[in-house]
Amino acid sequence: MKKDIEIAQEAKVKPITEIAKAAGIPDEYLEPYGKHIAKINLAYWERLKDRPNGKLIWTTAITATAAGEGKTVTSVGLIQAFGKIGKKVMGALREPSLGPVFGIKGGATGGGYSQLYPMWDIDLHFTGDIHAVGAAHNLLSAMVENHITKKNELQIDPTRIVWRKVMDMNARELRKIIVGLGGRASGGVPHESGFDITVASEISAILALSENLKDLKQRLSRMVVGYTYDGKPVTAGQLGCVGAMSLLLKDAIKPNLVQTFEGQPTLIHGFPFANIAHGNNSIIATRMALKMADYVVTEAGFAADLGMEKAFDIVCRQSGLKPDCVVLVATIRALKMHGGLSKDLIEKPNREALEKGFVNLDKHIENMLKFGVPVVVAINRFPSDTDEEMKQVKAHCDKVGAMAAFSSVFMDGGKGGVELAEAVIETIKKKPQKFKVLYDEKLPIKEKIRTIATEIYGAKDVAYVGTAEADIKAIEAAGNDKLPICMAKTQLSITDVPDLKGAPKGWTLTVREVRLSAGAGFIVPLTGEMMTIPGLPTSPAALKIDIDDKGYITGLN
């Protein structure tokens, strides 16, 4: 089979103006970025807001493994499948970050014959949204540094500046740095700082959670950048640069319109990481899509214990959105890894390992049902999967009460997802959602953390180390404790230890730091060894990427 980039470069697609017209978007609200990408002016919402909503399908997955689960390819394939059976459908997905594109994960536009177009632009600079967030974030950082270097009228304690710097790249060497060297006149005030990846910036979360430009500005003004010598929080609003930051974000707040290979309109907007931030696309894009289509497919980052839990407890809580169905993606290869097999053995039939791996699938199904949302398991088929193994997974899903459907959208495009689309429609008809959040955000911080740890992760207890206890006390003292929790946790395990597969029980979650994202409206406990800027692997994906003198791209996926 051809590589993803080869398939993408040979795809026959329509101009974005035709896609917009088919979706009912008037020309006056369309802002083209070339032939195949456009932004939608926020003024269009006034034309949409009174229309009834379509059905909202949220795609998630079992715990990530090196075998791959295919969550985004399933999301795109499902969008195409709804189109294949004549349904008015729209996608609402996240934008990829350059760090993973050039690191391990690669792009995030699907794969095979279920991709978004143009994948090379979406995976790289796209419409500049991530760059705009990086610029706004670092402007605020520069304003903080300048303030303490000059008169420091706000009395910011340099040892308690919590607003770091960002870049959209994997760079482990910048995690912890010293800034301000060279004397006050040329360098500033020396203090510890560091970099996060841009998609972990609180501004990334704010962009995805804001309802409009006014809401964006209000959220930006609430962001805490540091604390005074007597422990009081200092906000971005007090530094007076929210207007300038908002100007940098004036286009980034507008949703981006692209298409699938089969011509279904898809909004790509928002990019917060799910293992650090809340991991979902923008509320603005999802709301718009729900007014323009009968079925909307969105996606939560990483596994259901991360992006999906955060979608329910943060996104739905803040926006009022209620999912009609969750599609939980699983592969036989990944299940066998959760059952104890190494990656080099997963393509060989092994019913025993597959059976043992069901524990991870079952835990995620159980978790989703706690929110009152029906679940459909999408069994993403690989060529090495046997019919016997496929039947084994299907039978197990029947036994635990979750409808399951086979999917071959990577190889077959939309027609390979028709069974899944029909299963989703049937589930929505037969099992109306009774959505509820997991906890009351007014509970004490530690109680909210414990609820997620025990109910979602399967832990028995929580241990607080490092600065975590002091961080919690500072947040409580400032009156910012009545917010939902956004766990920063490894995506490679349902625990906080990356190497642990399956669904372990009886373990203790370790919280080493707790950060406040007052503008985004959540509290971020950092668990285990979770880093807020990734590093590059031994063999980065960047080593395989190239473009020739005729503009032909290779290595991007």
N, C-alpha and C positions, 0 to 999 in steps of 0.2 A: 504493500500500500504506500502511496505517496506521503511525504512528510506534510505536516500541517501547513507550513508556509507555502509549499508548492501548490497544495489544494487551494489555499486562499488566493494566491496570485493568478490562478486560472479560473476563479469563480466569475460567473456571469451575474452581475448585480445591476440594480436600477439607480439612477440619480436620486439623491436624498430628497429632492423636491417631489418626486413621484411617491416616495415612501410617506412623506409628510401628507401629501394630498390624500392618499389612501387611508391614512389615519384620521383625516378630518382636520388637520392643522392648517389654518389659513396662512397665506403667504406673509401677511403683515407681522406675524409672530415668529417667523422663521429667520434665523440668522446663520446663513451657510458658512461653514469652514471648509472651503473646497467643494468638490463634487459629491462626496459621500458622507459628510459629517455636517451637522448643524446644531446650533443651540436654539432653545425655545425661550422666548421672552416671558418673564414671569407675569406680565400683564395678561397672558392667555388664561391664567387661573380664573380671572373674573368671568370669563365666558364658560368655564367648566364647572365651577364650584357647586352649582345647583343640580347637576346631573346625578343620577343614581350611581352607586359604586358597582363595579364588577366583582367577581370572586377573586380573592387573594390567595395564591398558592406560594408557600415559602419552602424553598429547597434547602436541605441540610445533609449531613452525612454522618457515618460512623467515624470513630477516631482515626485520624490520618495515619497511613503507613507508607513505607517506601514502595509498596505495590501500586499505589494510586487508587483513588475511589471514583474520580470523574464527576465531581459535583457540578462544575460549571458546564461541562459538555452535556450533562444530563439536563441542566436548566435550559440551555440553548436548544437542545434536541426536543425538549418538552414544548417550548414555545413553537418550534417548527411543526411539531405533531398536532398541536391545537389548530394551527393553520391548515394542516393537511386534511383534517376532518371538518373544515369549514367554520371554525369558531373565530370570533373576533378576539384576537389575542394581542398582548403587548408584554414585552419584557421590561424589567426595571432592575438593573444589576450595577455592581460596583466597577470603578475604574482600577486597572492594575497599577502597581507601584514599580518604579524602575529597579529598586533594590532586589526583589525576588526575580524579576525578568533576567537580570544579569547574574543572579546567584544560583540557587538550587531549584526553586519552584518553577521558573519560567513564566510565561505570560498567563493571562486569565481571561481568554476570549473563547474558551471551548476548544474543540479539537476535531480532527477528521472532517466529516461532512456536517458537523453541527458546530459552526463557528459564527462569530460576529465579524462584520466587515466594516472597515478595513483593519484587520488584526494588527498590522505593523504600526499603524498610527495609534490605535487604542492602547497597545502595549507600551508605546514609547511616550512622546510628548503630548499626544492627543490634542486637546484644546487648551492646554496649559493650566488646568485647574490645580494640579498638585504643585506646580511651580508657584502659582499665585499664593497658595497657602504657605509654602516655604518662605516666600518673600514677606508676607504679613507677619508670620511668626518671628522671623529674624529681625524685622523692623522693631517689633516690641522688645526683643532681646537687646538690640542696640540702644533703645530708649532707656531701658533699665540701667545698662552699663554707663550710659552718659549721665544719668541722673545721680548715681552714686559717686561718679567722678567729679561732678560739679558741686553744687551746694548740698545735695542730698536732703532737700527740705522735708521729704517724707520719712526720713530717718530709717531707711531700709538697711537692715543688717546684712552686710555682704556674705556672711557665713550662712544666711538663711534665704538666699535667692533660689527659688524653685523653678524659675522659668529658664530652661536650657536652650540650646540651639538645635536646629534640625537640618537635615539634608535627605534627599530622596535616593539614598544609596546605602548599601551594606558597608559599614566601615567600623569594625570593632575597635580600631586604634583611637577612635574619637569618643568612646563611651565615657571616659573620665579624663578631664583635662584641667589645666590651670590657665586662667585667662587674666588679662590685665597686667602682664609683665612689661617692663620697660619704663616704669615710673609713671606718676599720675599724669604728667603732661602729654606723654606719647602713648601710654598703654592703659592707664586707668587704675582701678583698685584691684590688686591681685586677689583671686578667690577661686575656689573649686567650681567647675561647671562640667559640661559634657554635651554630647549630641544624642538626639533621638532621631529615628527615621521619620520623615515628614508625615507619613500616614499614621504615626502615633501621636502627632501633635494634637493638643486639645482643640486647635482651630479646625483640624480635619473632622473631628467629632462634631464640633459646632456647625460646620457647613452642612453636614449630613442630617443634623437634627433641627436646623432652623426652618421656620415656616415661611419667612420672607426676609427682605433686607432689614426691616425694622427689628425683627426678632434677632437676626444675626448680630446687629450692632449692640443690642441689649445684652446678649450673651457674651460678646467679646468684652464688654465693659466689666463683667463680673469675674473674669478670669483672675485668679490669684497668681501674682508673679513672685512674691516673697513676703517676708514678715519684718516688722520693725524691731528695734532693739528691745522693746517691751512686749513683743509677741503678737502684735496685731497684724492681720493680713493687709497687704497692699495689692490693689487691683489695677488692671490695665486702664480702667476708666480714670483712675487718679493720675495716671501718667499723661493723659490727654492726647493719645495717638489713635484712639479707636476710629476716628473719622478717616485718617490716612490708611489704616488697615482695611477698613471697609471699602475704600476706593480700589485697593489692590484686588479685592474679592468681588467686585461688581459684576464681572462676567462669570467667575467661577461658580456663583450661586445659581446660574441658569443651567437646567438639565441639557445633556447632550443626546442628540438623536442619531442612531445608526440603524443597521439592519442585520438580520440573520442572512445566511446564504440563500434561504428560501423566501426572502423578502418580507419577513415580519418585522414591524417597527420595534425598536428596543431603546429604552432610555438608559444611558450609562452615566451615572452621576453619584459622587461620593466615594470615599476610599479608605475609611478608617480600618486598621488591622483588627482582626477578631481575637487574636491572642494577646493584644495589648489594649486596644480601644474596643468599641462596641461592634465593629465588624459587619455593618450593613450599609446598603446604599442610602441615598437621601430620601427623607420624608417627602420633600417637594416632588421628586420624580415618581415615587410610588403613588402619591395622591393624584397626580396628573394622569398617570397610566390607568388608575382605577376608574377615572371618569371617561376615558377614551376607549376602553375595551371591556368585553364581558369576562375575560379571564386574564389575570396578570400574574406572571411568574417572576418572583424575586428570589434572592438567595442570601443566606447567612454564611459568613465566613467560617472556615474550618468545621469542626464537628458540632453536633447538637449541644454539647456541654458548654461550648463557647459562643459562637455567633448566634445560635438559635435561642439559647437562654437569655442572652443580652437583647435580642430582638424583642422577646416577650416582656422582659422585666424593665427594659429601658425604652426602646423605640415605641412599642405599643403603649406603654404607660404614658409617655410624653405626647404621643400623637393621636391616640384613640383608635389607631388601626387594629383590626381584629382579623387574624388569619382564618381562612375557611378550611385549609388543609395543609399539612406538612408532608413533603416528599423527602423521605430519608434514603439517601443513596448508599448502597453497599455493593461490594464486589466479593466474589468467592475468593480471589487472591488475598484481599485484605483480611477477610474473616479467617483464612487459614494462618495468616501471620498472627492474628490475635489468639489463635489456637496453639501457638508455639512454634510454627515453622519459620525457618529463615527464608529470605527472599529468593535464594537460588533453588528452593524446593517447591515453591507455591504453584508452579505450572503443572506439577504432577498430581494426579487424583489422590486425595487423602480425606476420606469421609470422617475419620476420627478427629483430625485437626479442625476440619470445618465445623463439626459439632461443638468442639470446645470453644471455637471462636464466636459462636452465637451469643455468648455471654455479653460481649460488647454491643452487639445489635440489640439485644433484649433491654439492656440498661438504657440505651437511647430511646427506644420505643416507650419504655416505662416513664422516662423523664418528660417526653412530649405529652403524654396523656395526662400528666399532672397539671398541665396548663389548659386542659379541656379542649384540645384540638385533635381531630382525627388524623391518623398517620397512614400513608401509603409507602411501602418499601419499594424502591426502584432497584432492581437487581441488574446492575450494569455489566453486560456480558462481554467477556474477553474471549479471543479465539481458543485459548487453552481450556476453557470451562467445558466440562462434559455435561451431557443431558442429565445424567444421574445426579450430579452435584446441583444443577439448577433445580431439579425436582426436590432435592433435599432441603434447599433454602426455602422454596415455595411452601413445602409441607410444614416447615418450622414456623414460618410466618402465620400460616393458617392456625397452627396450634396456639400461638400466643395472641391471636385475635387481631392481627394487622393484615390488611389486604396487601398483596404483593403483585408486582408486574415486572416482566422482563423488558429490558431496554437494550437496543443495539444502535443507538443514535450516532455513535462514533463512525460506524461503518456505513450505516444506511440513512443517515439524516432523519428528517421528520417521520418518514414511514416506519423507522425503527423505534419510534416512541409512541405510536398510536395506541398500543395496548396500555401503556402507562397513562396517557391522556384520558383514555376512557375509564380507567380505574379511578383516576382523580375525580372525574365528573360524577361517577357512580357514588364514590365515597361522600362527596359534598352533598349529594341528594339524600343519601340514606343516613348520614351522621352529621347533622348540623353542629357547628362549633359552639362550645359553651366556655368561651375563653375567660381565663382568670390569671392574675399574676401570682408569683410564688410566695411573695412576702409583702408586708406593709413597710413602705419606705421610711415610716416614722419610727420604726424600731431602732434600738441602739446599733451602732455600727458592727460591733462584734457579733451580735445576734443575727444580723443579716448575712454576714460572712459565714457564720456557722450553718445557717440554713442552706445556702448554696453548696457548701462543702459536704454536708451530710446528705442532703436530698438529691443533689445533681451529680456530685462526684463520687459519692459512696464512702466518704471519709468518716471516721468515728470521732475525730477531734481536730482542733486547730491550735497551732503553736505560734506565738508571736516572738520574733527575734529582731535583732538590729534596731532600727529606729521606729518600728511599727507601733509600739505602745505610745511613744511620744508623739508620733504623727497623728494618731487617733485622738489623743488629748487636745492637740492643737486645733484639729478640725472641729471637735466638740466645743472647745472654748470660744471659737469664732461663730458658732451657731450654724455651721454648715453640715451637720451630721444627718439631717433628715432627707437624704438623697439615696437613690438606688445604688447598688454595687456593680462595678464593672471589673471583674477579675482579670488580672494579667497572669496568664498561666500557659504552660507549654501546650501546643496543639498536638503533640505526638503521643500523649497519654491522657486518659481521663483523670489521672492523678497529677501531682506536680513533679513527678519524676519521669522524664521523657522515655526511658527504656522499658517502663512497665506497660505491658499490653493487656488486653482483655478488659476486665472490670474489677480490679482489686477491691477488697473490703478490709476494714479494720486498720486503716493507715491514718496518719496525721498530716494534715495540710499545714505547710509552713508559710507564714506571712512575714516578710522581712522589711517591708516598707509600705506605707499607705499614702497615696497622693490624692489631692483634691482637684477635681475638674469642675469648678463652680459654674463656669459658663456652659459647659456641656450638660451639667446637671447630674453628675455622678461622682462616686468615690472609687478610686482605683487601688486595690490591694495588689502589691507585687508579690507573687508566690514563687517558691522554689528558687531556681536560678534564672528566672525569666529576665531577658535583656530587652531594652526598649529600642535598641538598634542592632539588627542582625550583623553577623560577620559573613564573609565569603567562604565557600567550601574550598577544598584542595583543588578541585577542578571546576571553576565557575563556568556557568553557562555562557558568559561573555567570550570565552575562548573559542566558541563554535560559531559565533555570530559575525556576519560579514555582509558587505554590499559591493557589487562589482561596478565597473565603469559605465554599465548600461542601466544601473539602478536595480538589478536583480538581487533580492535579499536571500540569504541562507542562514540556517541555524536558529532562527527565531521560532519559538513554539509556545 
